[in-house]
Amino acid sequence: LGTLMLSGIRETLIVVAPDQIDGFKRLLGDGSQWGLNIEYATQDQPRGLPDAYVLGAEFVRGEPSALILGDNLFYGAGVGESLSHARSGFDGAKIFCQPVKDPERFGVVVLDESGNPLSIVEKPVRPASDLAITGFYFFDGEASRYARDLKPSSRNELEIVDLLKRYLDQGQLQVQQLERGTVWLDTGTFESLAGASEFVRVVQQNQNFRI
C-alpha cells in the first residue's frame, strides 16, 4: 500500500482468499485513515495474477491501473518520484526489473542493446538474462479484456508472463530498470521474509523513522 501511495494511487482493490478477508478488513478497514479508498475481492482458489483483472474488471472500469504483489517490498531514495513519473507517458504496459543472482526464481526479461524487451520467460532453467521482473506492473485499460482471453497454463492458472507477452507481441511493453540503490525484496519464501524483516528493522532502528 505504501508503494502504491508513493506512486500517487489512492483507490485500491485487495484480492485475498476467502478465509483471509476478515483479517485484512480488521487491519486496514476502508483505508480512509490514510486518505485511501480500499475495496476487497476474494479469489476462492489460486487462479494466477491476471485473475485479479478478471475479478476486478468493474473496479478498474477500463482505466489504466497498477498491479502489485502483496509479498513485494520496494524501498529507496526517490522510489516514489520514479514510480509516479512512470505512471505517465506510455501506452500498453510497463514493468520494472532488477538484476538478481538467482534469476531462475523469477520471470526474466531479455533486452536488446537499446533497452527494448525481446522476450520474457517464467522461471527459466537456463536464464538468458539476470533481469528479474518485479511484482509491480502498470497496465492500460485493456488489461481486464486481455486477462479474460488468456488460457490457463499447465498449473491451471492464468500466468502474468502470458499477459505481458500479449503487450510484448503488440509492441506495447515498456521495461524500466529500478535505479541503483533501490531495494526490491520478494518475500515469498521463509528465508527471504526473514531477510526483509531484518532489513526493515535495521533501517528503522538506524534512521529512526518507520518505513
FILODREN-290808 format. One record per atom (N, C-alpha, C): residue in one letter; atom name; x, y, z. Coordinates in steps of 0.1 Angstrom, whole numbers, padded with zeros to 4 digits, always signed. Atoms other than C-alpha are relative to their C-alpha. Layout:
N
type	atom	east	north	up
a	CA	X	Y	Z
...
! end
This chain:
211
type	atom	east	north	up
l	N	+0008	-0012	+0000
l	CA	+0000	+0000	+0000
l	C	+0009	+0013	+0000
g	N	-0009	-0012	+0000
g	CA	+0029	+0024	+0008
g	C	+0006	+0002	-0014
t	N	-0006	-0002	+0013
t	CA	+0044	+0018	-0026
t	C	-0011	+0006	-0010
l	N	+0011	-0006	+0008
l	CA	+0010	+0025	-0043
l	C	-0002	+0014	+0003
m	N	+0002	-0013	-0004
m	CA	+0006	+0056	-0023
m	C	+0011	+0009	-0005
l	N	-0011	-0007	+0005
l	CA	+0041	+0068	-0033
l	C	-0002	+0002	-0015
s	N	+0002	-0001	+0014
s	CA	+0030	+0062	-0069
s	C	-0012	+0010	-0003
g	N	+0011	-0009	+0002
g	CA	+0001	+0086	-0064
g	C	-0014	-0007	-0001
i	N	+0013	+0008	+0001
i	CA	-0026	+0058	-0063
i	C	-0007	+0000	+0013
r	N	+0008	-0001	-0012
r	CA	-0054	+0062	-0038
r	C	-0012	-0010	+0000
e	N	+0011	+0010	+0001
e	CA	-0080	+0036	-0050
e	C	+0006	-0013	-0002
t	N	-0006	+0014	+0000
t	CA	-0071	+0000	-0042
t	C	-0010	-0011	+0001
l	N	+0008	+0012	-0001
l	CA	-0087	-0033	-0047
l	C	+0009	-0011	+0005
i	N	-0008	+0010	-0006
i	CA	-0072	-0060	-0024
i	C	-0007	-0014	-0003
v	N	+0006	+0013	+0003
v	CA	-0077	-0096	-0037
v	C	+0007	-0010	+0010
v	N	-0005	+0009	-0010
v	CA	-0074	-0122	-0010
v	C	-0008	-0013	+0000
a	N	+0008	+0013	-0001
a	CA	-0085	-0158	-0002
a	C	-0012	+0003	+0010
p	N	+0012	-0002	-0008
p	CA	-0120	-0160	+0014
p	C	+0003	-0001	+0015
d	N	-0002	+0002	-0014
d	CA	-0106	-0172	+0048
d	C	+0010	+0011	+0006
q	N	-0010	-0011	-0005
q	CA	-0082	-0141	+0050
q	C	-0007	+0014	+0000
i	N	+0006	-0013	+0002
i	CA	-0106	-0113	+0041
i	C	-0003	+0007	+0013
d	N	+0004	-0007	-0013
d	CA	-0119	-0106	+0076
d	C	+0013	+0006	+0007
g	N	-0012	-0006	-0006
g	CA	-0083	-0102	+0089
g	C	+0005	+0012	-0007
f	N	-0004	-0012	+0007
f	CA	-0074	-0078	+0062
f	C	-0009	+0012	+0003
k	N	+0010	-0010	-0003
k	CA	-0106	-0058	+0068
k	C	+0002	+0006	+0014
r	N	-0003	-0005	-0013
r	CA	-0098	-0056	+0105
r	C	+0012	+0009	+0001
l	N	-0012	-0007	+0000
l	CA	-0063	-0044	+0098
l	C	+0000	+0013	-0007
l	N	-0001	-0011	+0009
l	CA	-0068	-0020	+0070
l	C	-0013	+0008	-0001
g	N	+0012	-0007	+0002
g	CA	-0105	-0011	+0070
g	C	-0003	+0005	-0014
d	N	+0002	-0006	+0014
d	CA	-0116	+0011	+0041
d	C	+0011	+0009	-0004
g	N	-0012	-0009	+0004
g	CA	-0083	+0030	+0041
g	C	-0002	+0014	+0002
s	N	+0003	-0014	-0001
s	CA	-0099	+0063	+0049
s	C	+0010	+0007	+0010
q	N	-0009	-0006	-0010
q	CA	-0075	+0068	+0078
q	C	+0013	+0004	-0006
w	N	-0012	-0004	+0007
w	CA	-0047	+0072	+0052
w	C	-0004	+0008	-0013
g	N	+0005	-0008	+0012
g	CA	-0068	+0091	+0026
g	C	-0001	-0010	-0012
l	N	+0001	+0010	+0011
l	CA	-0073	+0059	+0006
l	C	-0015	-0005	-0001
n	N	+0012	+0007	+0001
n	CA	-0103	+0040	-0007
n	C	+0003	-0014	-0003
i	N	-0004	+0014	+0001
i	CA	-0098	+0003	-0002
i	C	-0013	-0008	-0001
e	N	+0011	+0009	+0002
e	CA	-0122	-0023	-0016
e	C	+0006	-0014	+0000
y	N	-0005	+0014	-0001
y	CA	-0119	-0061	-0014
y	C	-0007	-0009	-0010
a	N	+0006	+0010	+0008
a	CA	-0125	-0091	-0036
a	C	+0007	-0013	+0004
t	N	-0005	+0013	-0004
t	CA	-0120	-0128	-0029
t	C	+0003	-0009	-0012
q	N	-0003	+0010	+0010
q	CA	-0103	-0155	-0050
q	C	+0000	-0013	+0007
d	N	+0002	+0012	-0008
d	CA	-0116	-0188	-0039
d	C	+0010	-0011	-0002
q	N	-0011	+0009	+0002
q	CA	-0087	-0207	-0053
q	C	+0011	+0007	-0009
p	N	-0010	-0007	+0008
p	CA	-0053	-0198	-0069
p	C	-0003	-0001	-0015
r	N	+0002	+0000	+0014
r	CA	-0060	-0188	-0104
r	C	+0010	+0009	-0008
g	N	-0011	-0008	+0007
g	CA	-0029	-0167	-0112
g	C	-0003	+0015	+0002
l	N	+0001	-0014	-0002
l	CA	-0022	-0130	-0110
l	C	-0009	+0007	-0010
p	N	+0009	-0007	+0009
p	CA	-0041	-0119	-0142
p	C	-0015	-0002	+0004
d	N	+0014	+0002	-0005
d	CA	-0073	-0133	-0125
d	C	-0004	+0012	+0008
a	N	+0003	-0012	-0007
a	CA	-0071	-0101	-0104
a	C	-0007	+0010	-0009
y	N	+0007	-0009	+0009
y	CA	-0081	-0082	-0135
y	C	-0013	-0005	-0005
v	N	+0014	+0006	+0003
v	CA	-0110	-0106	-0142
v	C	-0009	+0003	+0012
l	N	+0008	-0003	-0012
l	CA	-0122	-0102	-0106
l	C	-0003	+0015	+0001
g	N	+0001	-0014	-0003
g	CA	-0116	-0065	-0106
g	C	-0004	+0008	-0012
a	N	+0004	-0007	+0012
a	CA	-0130	-0056	-0140
a	C	-0008	+0012	+0002
e	N	+0009	-0011	-0003
e	CA	-0157	-0034	-0126
e	C	+0007	+0011	+0008
f	N	-0008	-0010	-0008
f	CA	-0132	-0018	-0102
f	C	+0008	+0009	-0008
v	N	-0009	-0008	+0008
v	CA	-0107	-0007	-0128
v	C	-0008	+0008	-0011
r	N	+0009	-0007	+0009
r	CA	-0136	+0003	-0152
r	C	+0007	+0004	-0013
g	N	-0006	-0002	+0013
g	CA	-0114	+0000	-0183
g	C	+0010	+0012	+0000
e	N	-0009	-0011	-0001
e	CA	-0090	+0026	-0170
e	C	+0014	-0005	+0003
p	N	-0013	+0004	-0004
p	CA	-0052	+0025	-0165
p	C	+0001	-0003	+0015
s	N	-0001	+0004	-0014
s	CA	-0041	+0008	-0133
s	C	+0013	-0006	+0003
a	N	-0012	+0007	-0005
a	CA	-0013	-0008	-0113
a	C	-0004	-0013	+0007
l	N	+0001	+0012	-0007
l	CA	-0009	-0043	-0100
l	C	+0013	-0003	+0008
i	N	-0012	+0003	-0008
i	CA	+0014	-0051	-0071
i	C	-0003	-0012	+0009
l	N	+0001	+0012	-0008
l	CA	+0021	-0084	-0053
l	C	+0001	+0004	+0015
g	N	+0000	-0004	-0014
g	CA	+0014	-0083	-0016
g	C	+0013	-0004	+0007
d	N	-0013	+0004	-0007
d	CA	+0048	-0100	-0008
d	C	+0012	+0007	-0006
n	N	-0012	-0007	+0005
n	CA	+0070	-0075	-0026
n	C	+0002	+0013	+0007
l	N	-0003	-0012	-0008
l	CA	+0088	-0047	-0008
l	C	+0010	+0008	-0009
f	N	-0008	-0010	+0007
f	CA	+0103	-0016	-0025
f	C	+0004	+0011	+0009
y	N	-0005	-0011	-0009
y	CA	+0125	+0009	-0007
y	C	+0012	+0006	-0006
g	N	-0012	-0007	+0004
g	CA	+0150	+0035	-0016
g	C	-0003	+0015	-0003
a	N	+0001	-0014	+0002
a	CA	+0156	+0072	-0021
a	C	-0006	+0003	-0015
g	N	+0006	-0004	+0013
g	CA	+0134	+0086	-0050
g	C	-0009	-0011	-0006
v	N	+0009	+0011	+0006
v	CA	+0113	+0054	-0054
v	C	-0014	+0006	-0003
g	N	+0013	-0006	+0003
g	CA	+0081	+0074	-0051
g	C	-0001	+0009	-0012
e	N	-0001	-0009	+0012
e	CA	+0091	+0100	-0076
e	C	+0002	-0007	-0013
s	N	-0002	+0008	+0012
s	CA	+0103	+0074	-0100
s	C	-0012	-0007	-0004
l	N	+0012	+0008	+0003
l	CA	+0072	+0053	-0098
l	C	-0012	+0010	-0005
s	N	+0010	-0010	+0004
s	CA	+0049	+0084	-0100
s	C	+0002	+0005	-0014
h	N	-0003	-0005	+0013
h	CA	+0067	+0096	-0131
h	C	-0003	-0011	-0010
a	N	+0002	+0011	+0009
a	CA	+0065	+0061	-0146
a	C	-0015	-0003	-0004
r	N	+0014	+0002	+0003
r	CA	+0027	+0062	-0145
r	C	-0005	+0006	-0013
s	N	+0005	-0007	+0012
s	CA	+0025	+0086	-0174
s	C	+0010	-0002	-0011
g	N	-0009	+0000	+0011
g	CA	+0039	+0088	-0208
g	C	+0002	-0014	-0007
f	N	-0001	+0013	+0006
f	CA	+0033	+0052	-0220
f	C	-0013	-0005	-0004
d	N	+0012	+0008	+0005
d	CA	+0008	+0031	-0239
d	C	+0002	-0015	+0002
g	N	-0001	+0014	-0002
g	CA	+0002	-0005	-0231
g	C	+0003	-0004	+0014
a	N	-0004	+0005	-0014
a	CA	+0021	-0020	-0201
a	C	+0014	+0004	+0003
k	N	-0014	-0003	-0005
k	CA	+0052	-0011	-0181
k	C	+0003	-0009	+0011
i	N	-0005	+0009	-0010
i	CA	+0072	-0035	-0160
i	C	+0013	+0006	+0006
f	N	-0012	-0005	-0007
f	CA	+0101	-0029	-0136
f	C	+0009	-0012	+0002
c	N	-0009	+0011	-0001
c	CA	+0132	-0051	-0135
c	C	+0012	+0004	+0008
q	N	-0013	-0002	-0007
q	CA	+0164	-0055	-0115
q	C	+0008	-0013	-0001
p	N	-0008	+0011	+0001
p	CA	+0194	-0077	-0118
p	C	+0000	-0008	+0014
v	N	+0000	+0009	-0012
v	CA	+0194	-0107	-0093
v	C	+0010	-0011	-0002
k	N	-0010	+0011	+0001
k	CA	+0218	-0135	-0085
k	C	-0007	-0014	-0003
d	N	+0007	+0013	+0002
d	CA	+0191	-0162	-0088
d	C	-0012	+0002	-0010
p	N	+0011	-0003	+0009
p	CA	+0170	-0153	-0119
p	C	-0009	-0012	-0003
e	N	+0009	+0011	+0002
e	CA	+0157	-0188	-0122
e	C	-0012	-0001	+0009
r	N	+0012	-0001	-0009
r	CA	+0133	-0180	-0094
r	C	-0011	+0009	-0005
f	N	+0009	-0011	+0004
f	CA	+0116	-0152	-0113
f	C	-0003	-0001	-0015
g	N	+0002	-0002	+0014
g	CA	+0101	-0142	-0146
g	C	+0012	+0009	-0004
v	N	-0012	-0007	+0004
v	CA	+0131	-0129	-0166
v	C	-0003	+0007	-0014
v	N	+0001	-0007	+0013
v	CA	+0132	-0103	-0194
v	C	+0013	+0002	-0007
v	N	-0013	-0002	+0008
v	CA	+0158	-0101	-0222
v	C	-0002	+0012	-0008
l	N	+0001	-0013	+0007
l	CA	+0165	-0067	-0236
l	C	+0010	+0001	-0012
d	N	-0010	-0002	+0010
d	CA	+0182	-0056	-0268
d	C	+0009	+0011	+0004
e	N	-0010	-0010	-0003
e	CA	+0210	-0031	-0270
e	C	-0006	+0014	+0004
s	N	+0007	-0012	-0002
s	CA	+0185	-0002	-0269
s	C	-0009	+0000	+0013
g	N	+0008	+0001	-0012
g	CA	+0168	-0015	-0238
g	C	-0015	-0004	-0002
n	N	+0013	+0005	+0004
n	CA	+0137	-0028	-0256
n	C	-0001	-0015	+0003
p	N	+0002	+0014	-0003
p	CA	+0122	-0061	-0245
p	C	+0000	-0009	-0012
l	N	+0000	+0010	+0010
l	CA	+0129	-0091	-0267
l	C	-0009	-0012	+0003
s	N	+0008	+0012	-0004
s	CA	+0114	-0119	-0247
s	C	-0002	+0000	+0015
i	N	+0003	+0002	-0015
i	CA	+0100	-0129	-0213
i	C	-0001	-0015	+0002
v	N	+0001	+0014	-0003
v	CA	+0105	-0163	-0198
v	C	-0003	-0002	+0015
e	N	+0004	+0002	-0014
e	CA	+0089	-0175	-0165
e	C	+0010	-0011	+0006
k	N	-0009	+0009	-0008
k	CA	+0115	-0192	-0141
k	C	+0008	-0009	-0010
p	N	-0008	+0008	+0010
p	CA	+0139	-0203	-0169
p	C	+0010	-0009	+0007
v	N	-0010	+0009	-0005
v	CA	+0161	-0233	-0162
v	C	+0014	+0006	-0003
r	N	-0013	-0006	+0004
r	CA	+0190	-0216	-0181
r	C	-0003	+0015	-0004
p	N	+0004	-0014	+0002
p	CA	+0183	-0178	-0178
p	C	+0009	+0006	-0011
a	N	-0008	-0007	+0010
a	CA	+0194	-0158	-0208
a	C	+0003	+0015	+0004
s	N	-0002	-0013	-0006
s	CA	+0194	-0127	-0186
s	C	-0001	-0001	+0015
d	N	+0002	+0000	-0015
d	CA	+0197	-0118	-0149
d	C	-0010	+0011	+0004
l	N	+0009	-0010	-0003
l	CA	+0170	-0092	-0151
l	C	-0014	-0006	+0004
a	N	+0013	+0005	-0005
a	CA	+0141	-0103	-0129
a	C	-0011	+0010	-0001
i	N	+0011	-0009	+0001
i	CA	+0107	-0088	-0134
i	C	-0006	+0001	+0015
t	N	+0005	-0001	-0013
t	CA	+0095	-0074	-0101
t	C	-0016	-0001	+0000
g	N	+0014	+0001	-0002
g	CA	+0060	-0077	-0087
g	C	-0008	+0012	+0000
f	N	+0007	-0012	+0001
f	CA	+0048	-0043	-0097
f	C	-0001	+0004	-0015
y	N	+0002	-0002	+0015
y	CA	+0032	-0035	-0131
y	C	-0010	+0011	-0002
f	N	+0010	-0009	+0004
f	CA	+0013	-0007	-0148
f	C	-0006	-0005	-0013
f	N	+0008	+0005	+0012
f	CA	-0014	-0016	-0174
f	C	-0009	+0011	-0004
d	N	+0010	-0009	+0005
d	CA	-0036	+0004	-0197
d	C	-0014	-0006	+0003
g	N	+0013	+0004	-0002
g	CA	-0073	+0000	-0198
g	C	-0005	-0013	-0006
e	N	+0003	+0012	+0006
e	CA	-0072	-0032	-0218
e	C	+0003	-0013	+0008
a	N	-0005	+0011	-0008
a	CA	-0058	-0054	-0190
a	C	-0011	-0011	+0003
s	N	+0011	+0009	-0004
s	CA	-0091	-0069	-0179
s	C	-0005	-0008	-0013
r	N	+0004	+0006	+0012
r	CA	-0101	-0077	-0215
r	C	+0010	-0011	-0004
y	N	-0010	+0009	+0004
y	CA	-0068	-0093	-0223
y	C	+0001	-0012	+0010
a	N	+0000	+0011	-0010
a	CA	-0069	-0113	-0190
a	C	-0011	-0010	-0002
r	N	+0011	+0009	+0003
r	CA	-0102	-0128	-0199
r	C	+0003	-0009	-0011
d	N	-0003	+0008	+0012
d	CA	-0088	-0141	-0232
d	C	+0011	-0010	+0003
l	N	-0011	+0009	-0003
l	CA	-0059	-0159	-0215
l	C	-0004	-0014	+0003
k	N	+0003	+0014	-0002
k	CA	-0058	-0197	-0214
k	C	+0008	-0005	+0012
p	N	-0008	+0004	-0012
p	CA	-0047	-0214	-0181
p	C	+0012	-0008	-0004
s	N	-0013	+0008	+0002
s	CA	-0012	-0229	-0180
s	C	-0001	-0014	+0005
s	N	+0000	+0014	-0005
s	CA	-0002	-0264	-0170
s	C	-0003	+0000	+0015
r	N	+0003	-0001	-0014
r	CA	-0006	-0252	-0134
r	C	-0015	+0003	+0002
n	N	+0014	-0004	+0000
n	CA	-0042	-0244	-0143
n	C	-0002	+0014	+0006
e	N	+0000	-0014	-0004
e	CA	-0035	-0207	-0136
e	C	+0002	+0009	-0012
l	N	-0003	-0010	+0010
l	CA	-0035	-0176	-0157
l	C	+0013	+0006	+0004
e	N	-0013	-0004	-0003
e	CA	+0001	-0165	-0159
e	C	+0003	+0015	-0004
i	N	-0003	-0014	+0003
i	CA	+0013	-0129	-0157
i	C	+0009	+0002	-0012
v	N	-0009	-0001	+0012
v	CA	+0040	-0136	-0183
v	C	-0008	-0001	-0013
d	N	+0008	+0001	+0012
d	CA	+0013	-0145	-0208
d	C	-0007	+0013	-0002
l	N	+0006	-0013	+0001
l	CA	-0005	-0112	-0201
l	C	+0010	+0010	-0006
l	N	-0011	-0009	+0005
l	CA	+0028	-0094	-0206
l	C	+0004	-0002	-0014
k	N	-0004	+0004	+0014
k	CA	+0036	-0113	-0238
k	C	-0010	+0006	-0010
r	N	+0010	-0006	+0009
r	CA	+0003	-0100	-0252
r	C	+0004	+0014	-0004
y	N	-0005	-0014	+0002
y	CA	+0016	-0065	-0248
y	C	+0013	+0000	-0008
l	N	-0013	+0001	+0007
l	CA	+0051	-0075	-0260
l	C	-0002	-0003	-0015
d	N	+0003	+0004	+0014
d	CA	+0037	-0091	-0292
d	C	-0006	+0012	-0008
q	N	+0006	-0012	+0006
q	CA	+0019	-0058	-0299
q	C	+0009	+0012	+0000
g	N	-0010	-0011	-0001
g	CA	+0050	-0037	-0293
g	C	-0004	+0010	+0010
q	N	+0005	-0009	-0009
q	CA	+0033	-0021	-0263
q	C	+0005	-0003	+0015
l	N	-0005	+0002	-0013
l	CA	+0055	-0033	-0234
l	C	+0013	+0008	+0002
q	N	-0012	-0008	-0003
q	CA	+0080	-0010	-0218
q	C	+0006	-0005	+0013
v	N	-0008	+0005	-0012
v	CA	+0107	-0020	-0193
v	C	+0008	+0011	+0006
q	N	-0008	-0010	-0007
q	CA	+0122	+0002	-0167
q	C	+0008	-0007	+0011
q	N	-0009	+0006	-0011
q	CA	+0152	-0009	-0146
q	C	-0001	+0009	+0012
l	N	+0000	-0008	-0012
l	CA	+0150	+0002	-0110
l	C	+0013	+0006	+0002
e	N	-0012	-0008	-0002
e	CA	+0175	+0028	-0101
e	C	+0010	-0007	+0010
r	N	-0010	+0006	-0010
r	CA	+0208	+0017	-0084
r	C	-0003	+0006	+0014
g	N	+0003	-0004	-0014
g	CA	+0202	+0018	-0047
g	C	-0014	-0003	+0004
t	N	+0014	+0004	-0003
t	CA	+0166	+0008	-0049
t	C	+0000	-0015	+0005
v	N	+0001	+0013	-0006
v	CA	+0159	-0022	-0027
v	C	-0014	-0007	-0004
w	N	+0012	+0008	+0003
w	CA	+0134	-0048	-0041
w	C	+0002	-0013	+0006
l	N	-0001	+0013	-0007
l	CA	+0127	-0078	-0019
l	C	-0013	-0007	-0003
d	N	+0011	+0009	+0002
d	CA	+0104	-0107	-0029
d	C	+0000	-0009	+0012
t	N	+0000	+0007	-0013
t	CA	+0094	-0121	+0005
t	C	-0009	-0013	-0001
g	N	+0009	+0011	+0001
g	CA	+0077	-0152	-0009
g	C	+0006	-0013	+0005
t	N	-0005	+0012	-0007
t	CA	+0100	-0177	+0009
t	C	+0003	+0003	+0014
f	N	-0003	-0003	-0014
f	CA	+0107	-0181	+0046
f	C	+0013	+0007	+0002
e	N	-0013	-0007	-0001
e	CA	+0143	-0171	+0041
e	C	+0000	+0014	-0004
s	N	+0001	-0014	+0004
s	CA	+0135	-0140	+0021
s	C	-0009	+0009	+0009
l	N	+0008	-0007	-0009
l	CA	+0108	-0130	+0045
l	C	+0008	+0004	+0013
a	N	-0008	-0003	-0011
a	CA	+0132	-0132	+0074
a	C	+0010	+0011	-0003
g	N	-0010	-0010	+0004
g	CA	+0158	-0112	+0055
g	C	-0007	+0014	-0002
a	N	+0007	-0013	+0002
a	CA	+0132	-0085	+0046
a	C	-0003	+0006	+0014
s	N	+0003	-0005	-0014
s	CA	+0122	-0083	+0083
s	C	+0012	+0006	+0007
e	N	-0013	-0005	-0006
e	CA	+0158	-0078	+0094
e	C	+0004	+0013	-0007
f	N	-0003	-0012	+0007
f	CA	+0163	-0052	+0067
f	C	-0008	+0012	+0005
v	N	+0009	-0010	-0005
v	CA	+0133	-0032	+0078
v	C	+0004	+0004	+0015
r	N	-0004	-0003	-0014
r	CA	+0144	-0035	+0115
r	C	+0012	+0009	+0001
v	N	-0013	-0008	+0000
v	CA	+0179	-0022	+0108
v	C	-0002	+0014	-0005
v	N	+0002	-0013	+0006
v	CA	+0168	+0007	+0086
v	C	-0008	+0009	+0010
q	N	+0008	-0008	-0009
q	CA	+0142	+0018	+0111
q	C	+0007	+0003	+0013
q	N	-0008	-0002	-0012
q	CA	+0165	+0014	+0141
q	C	+0011	+0011	-0002
n	N	-0011	-0009	+0002
n	CA	+0194	+0033	+0125
n	C	-0004	+0014	-0004
q	N	+0005	-0013	+0005
q	CA	+0174	+0061	+0108
q	C	-0011	+0006	+0008
n	N	+0010	-0005	-0010
n	CA	+0148	+0064	+0135
n	C	-0013	+0005	-0007
f	N	+0014	-0003	+0005
f	CA	+0117	+0065	+0112
f	C	-0005	-0013	-0006
r	N	+0006	+0012	+0005
r	CA	+0093	+0039	+0100
r	C	-0002	+0000	-0015
i	N	+0002	+0001	+0014
i	CA	+0093	+0026	+0065
i	C	-0015	-0001	-0003
! end
